[in-house]
Amino acid sequence: MSIIEPNINDLLDNTEYDRFLLCSVASRRAHDINEMMRGQRTRALEMETALEIARANNRKPLSIAFQEVADGTVGYDPDTLDLEK
């Protein structure tokens, strides 16, 4: 499997060309997105609307996270980033 979009160089450019930092930032964001999607599914089921469920399942959380890193929407604060967790 390879990343085609966004380009890996764009991703690395936004994470100081550190592959491990990229993985950490993207995985944390994907985790947050997954939690939000889970909440949307629960709410949509309660409201009995399949449209919200379909929207939430349109893209994978990691794909969304990588796109946000490439766009510069998601970043990190080197002073508060704790990679030990």
C-alpha positions as a Python dict, from the first residue, in 0.01 Angstrom:
ca = {
    (1, 'M'): (0, 0, 0),
    (2, 'S'): (128, 344, -81),
    (3, 'I'): (10, 695, -21),
    (4, 'I'): (-80, 863, -348),
    (5, 'E'): (-279, 1162, -225),
    (6, 'P'): (-164, 1358, -40),
    (7, 'N'): (193, 1340, -156),
    (8, 'I'): (431, 1201, 107),
    (9, 'N'): (666, 1498, 58),
    (10, 'D'): (384, 1739, 146),
    (11, 'L'): (314, 1539, 460),
    (12, 'L'): (677, 1528, 564),
    (13, 'D'): (721, 1898, 489),
    (14, 'N'): (461, 1977, 756),
    (15, 'T'): (627, 1751, 1014),
    (16, 'E'): (990, 1859, 985),
    (17, 'Y'): (1068, 1560, 758),
    (18, 'D'): (1030, 1330, 1058),
    (19, 'R'): (842, 1012, 962),
    (20, 'F'): (782, 918, 1323),
    (21, 'L'): (639, 1258, 1404),
    (22, 'L'): (412, 1231, 1100),
    (23, 'C'): (288, 892, 1220),
    (24, 'S'): (226, 1024, 1570),
    (25, 'V'): (39, 1338, 1458),
    (26, 'A'): (-169, 1153, 1198),
    (27, 'S'): (-256, 862, 1427),
    (28, 'R'): (-363, 1091, 1710),
    (29, 'R'): (-580, 1293, 1472),
    (30, 'A'): (-726, 975, 1318),
    (31, 'H'): (-810, 855, 1669),
    (32, 'D'): (-995, 1182, 1737),
    (33, 'I'): (-1178, 1157, 1404),
    (34, 'N'): (-1275, 797, 1476),
    (35, 'E'): (-1417, 899, 1814),
    (36, 'M'): (-1617, 1180, 1650),
    (37, 'M'): (-1748, 938, 1384),
    (38, 'R'): (-1851, 692, 1651),
    (39, 'G'): (-2047, 967, 1822),
    (40, 'Q'): (-2212, 1067, 1495),
    (41, 'R'): (-2317, 707, 1426),
    (42, 'T'): (-2470, 679, 1771),
    (43, 'R'): (-2654, 1008, 1730),
    (44, 'A'): (-2768, 918, 1378),
    (45, 'L'): (-2902, 584, 1495),
    (46, 'E'): (-3090, 759, 1773),
    (47, 'M'): (-3234, 1003, 1518),
    (48, 'E'): (-3284, 715, 1270),
    (49, 'T'): (-3115, 899, 985),
    (50, 'A'): (-2896, 690, 758),
    (51, 'L'): (-2761, 995, 576),
    (52, 'E'): (-2526, 1093, 860),
    (53, 'I'): (-2398, 736, 888),
    (54, 'A'): (-2323, 731, 514),
    (55, 'R'): (-2134, 1061, 538),
    (56, 'A'): (-1927, 937, 832),
    (57, 'N'): (-1826, 621, 645),
    (58, 'N'): (-1727, 800, 324),
    (59, 'R'): (-1353, 817, 405),
    (60, 'K'): (-1123, 642, 648),
    (61, 'P'): (-1010, 842, 954),
    (62, 'L'): (-641, 805, 868),
    (63, 'S'): (-701, 934, 513),
    (64, 'I'): (-877, 1238, 657),
    (65, 'A'): (-594, 1290, 907),
    (66, 'F'): (-325, 1273, 637),
    (67, 'Q'): (-516, 1523, 424),
    (68, 'E'): (-544, 1761, 720),
    (69, 'V'): (-170, 1732, 788),
    (70, 'A'): (-93, 1804, 422),
    (71, 'D'): (-330, 2105, 420),
    (72, 'G'): (-177, 2240, 738),
    (73, 'T'): (-514, 2216, 914),
    (74, 'V'): (-364, 1988, 1178),
    (75, 'G'): (-29, 2054, 1332),
    (76, 'Y'): (154, 2009, 1655),
    (77, 'D'): (313, 2216, 1927),
    (78, 'P'): (670, 2092, 1982),
    (79, 'D'): (667, 2231, 2338),
    (80, 'T'): (364, 2028, 2445),
    (81, 'L'): (404, 1722, 2221),
    (82, 'D'): (454, 1420, 2440),
    (83, 'L'): (552, 1120, 2232),
    (84, 'E'): (603, 901, 2537),
    (85, 'K'): (231, 813, 2570),
}
